[in-house]
Amino acid sequence: MAQFDPRPLSRIWSLECIGLILGHLLNVPEERFASLDLEEFNARQLAAASTGGVSWDPWRLLLVSKLWRSLGEPLLYYTVVVRSQAQAQALSDTFRERPALAGHVRQLRLEGLYGLAGAHILHCTAATVLDVWLEESDYNNARDRGDIAQAAALSWLNPRTAILHKEKSYSYSANDSIPAYVAQAIALWSRLEYVKWVFGFSSEHRQERAIAVAIGTLNNLKVIAIPQRCTPRLEALSLAAVSPTLRRVIVHGNVTPEMMIWFSSNAPSVTLEGGSWHSYYSDDRQKLQSIHCSAIFDDSRTPGMVFDAEEDTDGHTRRLPGEILDNVVGWALQHTPNHYDKYRDPTDCEAWYDQKFSVCLLQVSRQVREITLAYLVQRPFFGSTGNAVLFTNFMLTRPDLVHRVVALEFGKIGTPTRKERDRSWYKDEEIEEEAMSRVYALSLCITSLCNIRRIKVGSIASERVFELSHSLLELLGTFLQLEELSGVAIGRARDGGLTSQCLAQFRSLRVLDNALWNSPPVLTADVPWSSVFNALRTLEFRHESRPGVVRELWETLALMELPFITSFGYPTIDMTHATPFFEMHRAKLERLVLNILRTGTNTKSLETLCPNVIELEFGGRTKVDGYQSVQHPGVNRIIVNEADPQLCQLRGWWRKCTENRDDGGTPLSPFPALKEIHTRRVNL
């Protein structure tokens, strides 16, 4: 018979069990923290006050025992919401008596100005806060000495997420003597990746305009979100959307044709998302996942069949307002997901549009055809080089559409890399003929289309790359607005050395991804390597260079300044060659892509050379020893690309990690800060 344990249940439970209980009960939902509905907060507080303290509050669990309190306090202070001066003063006093509690705060919501108490809260939590919620309009009227102190203290923060609320009844002041405290702080928030704001001001509002300008200077910003039921102004969005890393703008349906035109022309890499569009004849709203377009041809249809359309004699579409018709066409073009998508490589470059509906739309009427073409030509996708030639020939007949083409995307049409040639049987004559056709097609495209900003080929798992000969590189170098090259080989081995003068022309290039460098680097007189790729933020070589080029490549990379680089990749990182490069760029790198890391007895560790790395990505051919070769205490996110749906290599590595324990039996994790592992099934 089981023995009765006289100890209280709170002491029998394991620490993990208690932590799960407290974490569940003390957690503040993300939507509640980020909510812009202050009336909902007021109603909740009134309901709590009306009970006269009779209702049970989860924080009372901390009174169970000292153990529960020690486990629960970090969870209780993870999210802090301050709604009144009394709360601010109480929290400030708490942090003054127990400074360690401030180190647990990750989400901070300040719904007003609270003077010196608010400034002290910001000072205590600045080092740890990741998400911040601010009543932005209050800071535009800060005049009291304490309020000014709190406003100035915003610069101490460096969050990753910022939500800026503005009162509905707020009216802009004509007083320009008050500094733009929020804008000054945002300009210093170098880690900011997500910002939610109304973007609804007009040009006379100096402080609000300064905020938008500050957002546009951020180098890590990825998402701009507009609150629901708020209509943004293009004047405001255009100031913020110039951020070089911005990729998404969430607008909740408040998009005008002028915004579409501006983003397609000035920020083609930015996707407008979250819009609720509806058909003129239907009340059911459909989610348009993206207004950003790719593709127009595939291998099964010739251009003539698509563009030879009869005029709609009935004129049904003429009854629709132009803006609604534009929205309907944008929605109808979207690819409809099917059950085959789960087998698709998520990194594949494929056409986004629904072939059936696009052909139908091109044959409806002249008006619908023109709207459809305006969408489709922005980022055409080609499954073969022949279709690229056909597309270019068509565009020569439509010079009014040429300026809309801002990107070119190709399927897996590149030249086989050395690894693929070793595994497969290829005739050199066939490879050369295909290469010549690709060079002709791309040359024709880039000489005819003057506004190209991005060229992407294949997927990250493909062993094929688009070889850019020296002449093609010289031609691409004339495109001052070219920002991204993906799936390309920089130079060809048979063309000889690749000069610094040639590469120095790419002054606007921000992303060089899924690349291969196969030509020996050659220094040109008066053009040092330090002047090459000075705008580059992502430099990821996912294919091995020829053995005779590897050492020279690493030496050359170490001579480049690369002032903005944050992401770097190479399949086999050998520290005997790579150490000078990482010493040169150690503080800038936050992300690494590799298959394996090789270190020597006298080489420095990765965590010493790259202390700020927080994300690792492993290539599709990584083995167990590749996963085991990397250790870093700062990495909190890992991306894994594996062709095996069972993830055998990843599982093998994980088993070995759990088997590795210290003398006390505790597992020794190579990534103690790890929070996320993302897996992608790729088709090798």
C-alpha positions in Angstrom: 0.0 0.0 0.0 1.3 3.4 -0.9 2.6 5.6 1.9 0.9 8.9 2.6 3.2 11.8 2.2 2.4 14.4 5.0 4.1 17.2 3.1 1.8 19.9 1.4 1.2 19.2 -2.3 2.9 22.5 -3.1 6.2 20.9 -2.0 5.6 17.5 -3.5 5.2 18.9 -7.1 8.3 19.3 -9.2 9.7 22.7 -10.0 8.8 22.1 -13.6 5.2 21.4 -12.7 4.9 24.5 -10.5 6.4 26.6 -13.2 3.9 25.4 -15.8 1.0 26.1 -13.5 2.2 29.6 -12.6 3.2 30.3 -16.2 -0.3 29.5 -17.4 -2.1 31.5 -14.8 0.2 34.5 -14.7 0.5 34.8 -18.5 -0.9 38.0 -20.1 -2.2 37.1 -23.6 -0.3 38.9 -26.4 -3.5 40.4 -27.8 -4.4 41.9 -24.4 -0.9 43.5 -24.0 -1.0 44.9 -27.6 -4.7 46.0 -27.5 -5.4 49.5 -28.5 -8.9 49.4 -27.0 -8.5 51.3 -23.8 -12.2 51.1 -23.0 -11.8 47.3 -22.7 -9.1 47.8 -20.2 -11.3 50.3 -18.2 -14.2 47.9 -18.2 -11.9 45.1 -16.9 -10.6 47.2 -14.1 -14.1 48.4 -13.1 -15.3 44.8 -13.0 -12.4 43.8 -10.7 -12.9 46.8 -8.4 -16.7 46.1 -8.1 -16.0 42.8 -6.3 -14.5 44.5 -3.4 -11.5 42.3 -3.3 -13.6 39.1 -3.1 -12.6 37.7 -6.5 -9.5 35.6 -6.7 -6.4 36.9 -8.5 -3.7 34.6 -9.9 -0.9 36.7 -8.2 -2.2 35.3 -4.9 -0.5 32.0 -5.8 2.8 33.7 -4.9 1.6 33.7 -1.3 1.6 29.9 -1.2 5.2 29.5 -0.2 8.7 31.1 -0.7 9.3 28.5 -3.4 6.2 29.5 -5.4 7.1 33.1 -5.0 10.7 32.7 -6.3 9.3 30.8 -9.3 6.4 33.1 -9.9 7.9 36.6 -9.6 9.8 36.4 -12.9 6.6 35.3 -14.6 4.5 38.0 -12.9 6.9 40.8 -14.0 7.4 39.5 -17.5 4.5 41.8 -18.7 4.0 45.1 -16.9 1.1 47.4 -17.6 1.0 50.8 -16.0 -2.3 52.8 -16.2 -2.1 55.4 -13.5 0.3 57.6 -11.5 -0.3 55.5 -8.4 0.6 52.3 -10.2 3.7 53.9 -11.6 4.9 55.2 -8.3 4.3 51.8 -6.6 6.2 50.0 -9.3 9.1 52.6 -9.2 9.3 52.1 -5.4 9.4 48.3 -5.9 12.2 48.5 -8.4 14.1 50.8 -6.1 13.8 48.3 -3.2 14.3 45.2 -5.3 16.2 46.1 -8.6 16.5 42.5 -9.6 12.7 42.4 -10.3 13.1 44.9 -13.2 15.4 42.4 -15.0 12.4 40.1 -15.5 10.4 42.7 -17.5 10.1 41.8 -21.2 6.9 43.6 -22.1 6.3 47.2 -20.9 3.0 49.1 -21.4 3.0 52.7 -20.3 -0.4 54.4 -20.9 0.7 57.9 -20.0 3.3 60.2 -18.6 4.1 59.5 -15.0 7.0 61.9 -14.3 10.1 60.8 -12.4 8.4 57.5 -11.6 7.9 56.7 -15.2 11.5 57.7 -16.0 12.8 55.4 -13.2 10.7 52.5 -14.6 12.2 53.0 -18.0 15.7 53.3 -16.6 15.4 50.0 -14.6 13.8 48.0 -17.5 15.7 49.4 -20.5 18.2 46.5 -20.7 15.6 43.8 -20.9 12.4 45.1 -22.5 11.6 43.5 -25.9 8.1 44.9 -26.5 6.9 48.4 -25.6 3.5 50.0 -25.7 3.4 53.8 -25.5 0.7 56.5 -25.5 2.5 58.4 -28.3 0.3 61.6 -28.2 1.2 62.4 -24.6 4.9 62.8 -25.4 4.0 65.6 -27.8 2.9 67.8 -24.9 5.6 67.0 -22.3 6.3 70.2 -20.4 6.6 69.2 -16.7 10.2 68.4 -15.6 9.2 64.9 -14.6 7.4 64.2 -17.8 10.3 65.5 -19.8 12.6 63.1 -17.9 10.3 60.2 -18.9 10.2 61.3 -22.5 13.9 61.6 -22.6 14.3 58.2 -21.0 12.6 56.5 -24.0 16.0 56.7 -25.7 17.4 54.2 -23.2 15.1 51.5 -24.6 16.0 49.3 -27.6 12.9 47.1 -28.2 12.2 44.7 -31.0 8.4 45.6 -31.1 6.8 49.0 -30.6 3.1 49.8 -30.4 2.3 53.5 -30.5 -1.2 54.5 -29.5 -2.8 57.8 -30.1 -6.0 59.0 -28.3 -9.0 59.4 -30.5 -9.7 62.9 -29.1 -6.1 64.0 -29.6 -5.6 67.3 -31.5 -2.3 68.4 -32.9 -0.6 71.3 -31.2 0.8 74.1 -33.3 3.6 74.5 -30.7 6.8 73.3 -32.4 9.0 74.1 -29.4 8.5 70.7 -27.8 11.1 68.2 -29.0 10.0 65.1 -30.9 11.0 62.8 -28.1 9.4 59.7 -29.5 11.1 60.2 -32.9 14.4 60.8 -31.3 14.1 57.6 -29.4 12.9 55.5 -32.3 16.0 56.6 -34.3 18.1 54.9 -31.7 16.1 51.7 -31.5 18.5 49.7 -33.7 16.8 46.3 -32.9 13.3 47.4 -33.8 11.7 44.9 -36.2 7.9 45.6 -35.8 6.1 48.9 -35.3 2.3 49.6 -35.1 1.2 53.1 -35.6 -1.7 55.0 -37.4 0.5 56.7 -40.0 -2.4 59.2 -40.5 -0.8 62.6 -40.0 -0.5 65.4 -42.6 2.6 67.4 -43.5 2.0 70.2 -40.9 2.4 67.9 -38.0 6.1 68.2 -37.3 6.5 65.7 -34.5 4.4 63.0 -36.2 6.3 63.5 -39.4 9.6 63.1 -37.5 8.4 59.7 -36.2 7.8 58.5 -39.7 11.2 59.7 -40.9 12.8 58.0 -37.9 11.1 54.7 -38.7 12.4 55.0 -42.3 16.0 55.1 -41.0 15.9 51.8 -39.1 18.1 49.0 -40.5 16.3 46.0 -38.9 12.7 47.0 -39.4 10.7 44.2 -41.1 7.0 44.9 -40.4 4.8 48.0 -40.3 1.3 47.4 -39.0 -1.6 49.9 -39.2 -4.3 49.5 -36.5 -7.7 48.3 -37.6 -10.2 50.9 -38.5 -7.4 53.4 -39.2 -6.8 54.8 -42.6 -3.1 55.5 -43.3 -1.9 58.3 -45.5 0.5 57.6 -48.3 2.5 60.7 -47.3 3.3 59.1 -44.0 3.8 55.5 -45.2 6.2 56.6 -47.9 8.5 58.2 -45.4 8.7 55.0 -43.3 8.7 52.5 -46.1 12.1 53.5 -47.2 13.6 51.4 -44.4 16.0 49.1 -46.3 14.9 45.9 -44.5 11.2 46.5 -44.6 9.3 43.5 -46.0 5.7 43.7 -44.9 3.0 46.4 -44.4 -0.2 45.2 -42.7 -3.0 47.5 -43.7 -6.3 45.8 -42.9 -8.0 46.7 -46.1 -7.3 50.5 -46.1 -5.3 50.5 -49.4 -5.8 52.9 -52.2 -4.6 52.5 -55.8 -2.1 55.3 -55.2 -0.5 53.2 -52.5 -0.3 50.2 -54.7 1.3 52.2 -57.4 3.8 53.8 -55.0 4.9 50.5 -53.4 5.2 48.7 -56.7 7.4 51.5 -58.1 9.4 52.5 -55.0 9.4 49.5 -52.6 8.9 46.4 -54.8 10.3 44.1 -52.1 7.6 45.2 -49.6 4.4 43.2 -49.4 1.0 44.8 -48.6 -0.9 42.3 -46.5 -4.0 41.8 -44.4 -6.4 43.6 -46.7 -10.0 42.5 -46.8 -11.2 42.6 -50.3 -14.6 41.7 -51.6 -16.3 41.1 -54.9 -18.8 43.7 -56.1 -21.5 41.0 -56.1 -20.6 39.2 -52.9 -20.7 40.0 -49.2 -18.2 37.4 -48.3 -14.8 39.0 -47.7 -11.7 37.3 -49.0 -8.2 37.7 -47.6 -5.8 38.9 -50.1 -2.6 37.4 -48.7 -0.3 39.5 -50.8 -0.6 42.3 -53.4 2.9 41.7 -54.5 3.0 39.9 -57.8 5.2 37.4 -59.6 4.9 35.6 -62.9 3.1 35.7 -66.1 4.2 32.7 -68.3 4.7 29.0 -67.8 5.9 26.3 -70.1 2.5 25.1 -71.1 1.2 28.3 -72.7 2.5 30.7 -75.3 2.1 34.5 -74.9 0.0 34.8 -78.0 -2.8 32.7 -76.6 -3.0 34.9 -73.5 -2.9 38.3 -75.0 -5.1 37.9 -78.0 -8.3 38.7 -76.2 -11.7 39.8 -77.5 -13.2 43.0 -76.2 -16.2 42.5 -73.8 -19.1 43.8 -75.8 -21.6 43.5 -72.9 -19.6 46.0 -70.9 -20.3 44.4 -67.5 -17.0 45.4 -66.0 -17.6 49.0 -66.9 -20.3 49.2 -64.3 -17.7 48.6 -61.6 -15.8 51.6 -60.1 -12.1 51.4 -61.1 -10.8 51.0 -57.5 -13.1 48.0 -56.8 -12.3 46.4 -60.1 -8.6 46.8 -59.3 -9.1 45.0 -56.0 -11.2 42.3 -57.5 -8.5 41.5 -60.1 -5.8 41.5 -57.5 -7.8 39.0 -55.4 -8.7 36.8 -58.4 -5.1 36.4 -59.5 -4.0 34.8 -56.3 -2.9 31.2 -56.5 -5.5 28.9 -54.8 -3.8 26.5 -52.3 -4.2 22.8 -52.9 -3.2 19.6 -51.2 -0.1 19.3 -53.4 1.4 22.4 -51.7 2.4 20.4 -48.7 4.9 18.5 -50.8 6.3 21.6 -52.3 9.7 23.0 -51.3 8.9 26.2 -49.5 12.1 27.8 -50.8 11.3 27.1 -54.5 10.9 30.1 -56.8 7.4 29.5 -58.3 4.7 31.5 -60.0 2.3 33.0 -57.4 -0.7 33.4 -59.7 -3.5 31.1 -60.6 -3.0 30.1 -64.3 -6.7 29.4 -64.9 -8.0 32.7 -63.5 -5.2 34.8 -65.0 -6.0 33.5 -68.5 -9.7 34.1 -68.0 -9.1 37.7 -66.7 -6.9 38.5 -69.7 -9.8 37.6 -72.0 -12.6 39.5 -70.2 -12.2 43.0 -71.6 -9.6 45.6 -72.5 -10.0 47.3 -69.1 -9.6 44.1 -67.1 -6.7 43.0 -69.3 -4.8 46.2 -68.7 -5.3 45.9 -64.9 -4.3 42.3 -65.0 -1.1 43.0 -67.0 -0.2 45.8 -64.6 -0.2 43.2 -61.8 1.5 40.4 -63.7 4.4 42.2 -65.2 5.8 43.5 -61.9 7.7 40.3 -61.2 7.5 37.8 -64.0 8.4 34.2 -63.4 9.9 32.0 -66.1 10.1 28.2 -66.1 12.5 28.4 -69.1 14.8 30.9 -70.8 12.6 30.7 -73.9 9.7 32.2 -72.1 12.0 35.0 -70.8 12.8 35.9 -74.5 9.1 35.8 -75.4 8.2 38.0 -72.5 10.9 40.5 -73.4 9.7 40.6 -77.0 6.2 41.2 -75.8 7.3 44.0 -73.5 9.0 45.8 -76.4 5.6 46.2 -77.9 4.3 47.7 -74.6 6.7 50.4 -73.6 4.1 51.8 -71.2 4.5 48.7 -69.0 8.3 48.4 -69.1 8.8 50.6 -66.0 6.6 48.3 -63.9 8.9 45.3 -64.2 11.0 45.4 -61.1 12.1 41.8 -60.6 12.9 38.7 -62.6 12.4 35.2 -61.2 13.4 31.9 -62.8 12.8 28.3 -61.9 15.6 25.7 -61.6 17.2 26.6 -64.9 20.8 27.3 -63.8 24.0 25.5 -64.7 24.8 22.4 -62.6 27.3 23.1 -59.8 30.4 20.9 -59.4 28.7 18.7 -56.9 25.7 18.0 -59.2 28.0 17.3 -62.2 29.9 14.8 -60.0 26.7 13.0 -59.1 25.0 13.1 -62.5 25.9 12.5 -66.2 26.1 15.7 -68.3 27.6 16.4 -71.7 29.8 19.5 -71.7 28.3 20.5 -75.1 24.8 20.5 -73.7 25.8 22.5 -70.6 27.5 25.1 -72.8 24.5 25.4 -75.1 22.1 25.9 -72.2 24.5 28.5 -70.6 24.6 30.5 -73.9 20.8 30.5 -74.1 20.5 31.7 -70.5 23.1 34.5 -71.1 21.1 35.6 -74.2 17.8 35.6 -72.4 19.0 37.5 -69.4 21.0 40.0 -71.6 17.9 40.7 -73.6 15.8 41.2 -70.4 18.2 43.6 -68.6 18.9 45.6 -71.7 15.2 46.1 -72.4 13.9 46.5 -68.9 15.4 49.4 -67.1 13.9 49.2 -63.6 15.0 45.8 -62.4 15.8 45.6 -58.7 15.8 41.9 -58.0 16.9 38.7 -59.9 16.2 35.4 -58.3 16.8 31.9 -59.6 15.7 28.5 -58.2 15.7 27.6 -54.6 18.2 27.4 -51.8 18.2 23.6 -52.0 19.0 23.5 -55.8 22.4 22.5 -57.0 21.9 24.8 -60.0 23.0 28.4 -60.2 22.7 31.0 -62.9 26.2 31.8 -64.1 26.9 35.5 -64.5 29.7 35.9 -67.0 32.0 38.9 -66.6 30.2 40.7 -69.4 26.8 40.1 -67.7 28.2 41.4 -64.4 29.4 44.5 -66.1 25.9 45.0 -67.7 24.2 44.4 -64.3 26.5 46.9 -62.7 24.9 49.7 -64.7 21.6 49.1 -62.8 22.1 51.5 -60.0 18.9 50.3 -58.3 19.7 46.6 -58.3 19.2 45.4 -54.7 19.1 41.6 -54.7 20.8 38.7 -56.6 19.8 35.2 -55.6 20.8 31.8 -57.1 23.7 33.1 -59.1 27.3 32.3 -59.7 29.6 35.4 -59.5 31.8 35.0 -62.5 32.7 31.8 -64.5 35.9 29.9 -64.0 36.7 29.9 -67.7 36.5 33.7 -67.9 39.5 34.2 -65.6 39.8 36.4 -62.6 36.9 38.5 -61.1 38.1 42.1 -60.6 37.3 44.5 -57.8 36.4 47.2 -60.4 33.6 45.0 -61.8 32.1 44.3 -58.4 32.4 47.8 -57.1 29.7 48.9 -59.5 27.0 47.1 -57.4 26.6 50.1 -55.0 23.0 49.4 -54.1 23.2 45.6 -53.8 21.7 44.6 -50.4 21.2 40.9 -50.8 23.5 38.3 -52.4 21.9 35.0 -51.5 22.2 31.4 -52.6 25.4 32.4 -54.4 28.6 30.7 -55.7 32.0 32.4 -56.2 34.0 30.4 -58.7 36.5 32.9 -60.2 39.8 33.9 -58.6 39.4 37.5 -57.2 41.7 40.0 -58.8 42.5 43.4 -57.3 42.2 46.3 -59.7 44.4 49.4 -59.3 42.7 52.3 -57.6 39.6 50.1 -56.7 40.4 48.5 -53.3 38.3 45.6 -52.0 37.1 47.9 -49.2 35.0 49.7 -51.7 33.1 46.5 -52.8 29.6 45.6 -51.6 29.3 48.5 -49.2 25.5 48.4 -49.1 25.4 44.6 -48.6 23.4 43.3 -45.7 23.1 39.6 -46.6 26.0 37.7 -48.1 25.2 33.9 -48.2 27.2 31.5 -50.3 25.3 28.3 -50.3 27.6 26.5 -52.8 31.3 25.5 -52.3 33.8 27.3 -54.4 36.4 25.5 -56.4 39.3 24.3 -54.1 41.8 26.6 -55.8 39.6 29.6 -55.1 38.6 29.0 -51.4 41.7 30.5 -49.7 41.7 33.6 -52.0 38.0 34.1 -51.5 38.3 34.2 -47.7 41.3 36.6 -47.9 39.3 38.9 -50.2 36.2 38.8 -47.9 38.5 39.8 -45.0 39.5 42.9 -46.9 35.9 44.1 -47.6 34.5 46.6 -45.1 30.8 45.5 -45.5 29.6 48.1 -43.0 26.0 46.9 -43.0 26.4 43.1 -43.1 24.3 41.1 -40.6 24.0 37.7 -42.3 26.7 35.5 -43.8 26.8 32.0 -45.1 29.2 29.4 -46.5 28.7 25.6 -46.6 32.0 24.6 -45.0 33.4 27.3 -42.7 37.0 26.4 -42.1 38.4 28.6 -39.3 42.0 28.2 -40.6 40.9 30.4 -43.6 37.8 32.2 -42.2 39.2 33.6 -38.9 40.4 37.0 -40.4 37.0 37.5 -42.0 35.2 37.0 -38.7 37.6 39.1 -36.8 36.9 41.9 -39.3 33.1 41.7 -39.0 32.6 40.0 -35.6 30.3 42.6 -34.0 28.1 43.0 -37.1 27.1 39.4 -37.7 23.8 38.2 -36.3 23.0 35.3 -38.5 25.1 32.5 -40.0 24.3 29.9 -42.7 26.4 26.7 -42.9 26.6 23.0 -43.3 29.6 22.4 -41.0 32.1 24.3 -39.0 35.7 23.1 -38.9 38.1 24.4 -36.2 41.7 23.8 -35.5 43.7 23.5 -32.2 44.8 27.1 -32.4 41.7 28.7 -33.8 39.3 30.9 -31.9 35.8 29.6 -31.1 32.7 30.8 -32.9 31.2 32.5 -29.9 34.5 34.5 -29.5 34.6 35.6 -33.1 30.9 36.2 -33.5 29.5 37.1 -30.1 26.2 38.7 -31.5 25.0 35.7 -33.6 21.4 34.8 -32.6 20.3 32.8 -35.6 21.8 29.7 -37.3 20.6 28.1 -40.5 21.8 24.7 -41.6 21.8 23.8 -45.3 19.9 20.9 -46.8 22.9 18.5 -46.9 23.9 19.0 -43.2 24.8 15.7 -41.4 24.9 14.9 -37.7 28.5 16.0 -37.4 27.6 19.3 -39.0 25.0 20.0 -36.4 27.5 19.0 -33.7 30.3 21.2 -35.0 28.6 24.4 -33.9 28.2 25.7 -30.3 27.1 29.2 -29.3 25.5 30.5 -26.1 23.7 33.4 -27.8 21.8 31.5 -30.5 18.1 31.5 -29.8 16.8 30.4 -33.3 17.8 27.6 -35.6 16.5 26.9 -39.1 16.9 23.4 -40.5 16.6 22.5 -44.2 16.3 18.7 -44.7 15.1 16.6 -47.6 14.3 13.7 -45.4 10.7 14.1 -44.1 11.6 12.2 -40.9 14.5 14.6 -40.2 16.9 11.8 -39.4 20.0 14.0 -39.3 18.4 16.5 -36.9 17.0 13.7 -34.7 20.4 12.1 -34.6 22.0 15.3 -33.5 19.3 15.9 -30.8 19.8 12.4 -29.4 23.5 13.1 -29.0 22.9 16.4 -27.4 20.6 14.9 -24.8 23.2 12.1 -24.1 25.9 14.7 -23.4 25.7 15.4 -19.7 27.9 16.9 -17.0 29.1 15.2 -13.8 25.8 16.0 -12.1 23.7 14.4 -14.9 22.5 17.7 -16.4 22.4 17.9 -20.2 25.0 20.1 -21.7 23.3 22.1 -24.4 25.4 23.6 -27.2 22.8 26.4 -27.4 21.6 27.3 -23.9 19.6 30.3 -25.1 17.8 28.3 -27.8 14.0 29.1 -28.1 13.0 28.0 -31.6 13.8 25.4 -34.1 12.2 25.8 -37.5 12.3 22.9 -40.0 11.8 23.1 -43.8 11.5 20.1 -46.1 13.4 20.9 -49.2 13.7 19.0 -52.5 17.4 18.3 -53.2 
